[in-house]
């Protein structure tokens, strides 16, 4: 992957990540998920975890572009962020939803749950791909078991919907959420 691609502000990288594939290797098996929804968080954004200062909990968001910031929300759901911009500047893209190529054996579907909804949300995708705080701070690369593959075709602007972010109170008016229009794996329309 081109290092310069991620060495930009999160609000520039987030829409460009749509159509990329996130790959997770577990026990020798690769699971692929098309990135269908993202959100951006930057240093001057009050919703960003690094907005106030660097702490032991959020230090990974200040890492090198292409590293990973994983945090726990509500004490039970992990969220995956791809660090962007430059080292020591907090900037990251939250991966909100994936369209998985196959459902891992450990994932059980509810009676009414559709297969394309297994990774339709940041907590759901982390659970499906066994992403947790153990991956916090790693660099995205095959040897680490988590990496990105570029999109085969760039999406047209008409295929992307931009709106405000979900589940935050500060900076909620900033339109830094992007998703692929009409895709069934998007968390919320």
Helices and strands as residue ranges (DSSP letters): H 3-6, H 10-17, E 21-26, E 29-42, G 59-62, E 68-73, E 77-83, E 91-100, G 115-117, H 122-128, G 133-135, G 142-144, E 146-149, G 157-159, E 160-163, E 177-180
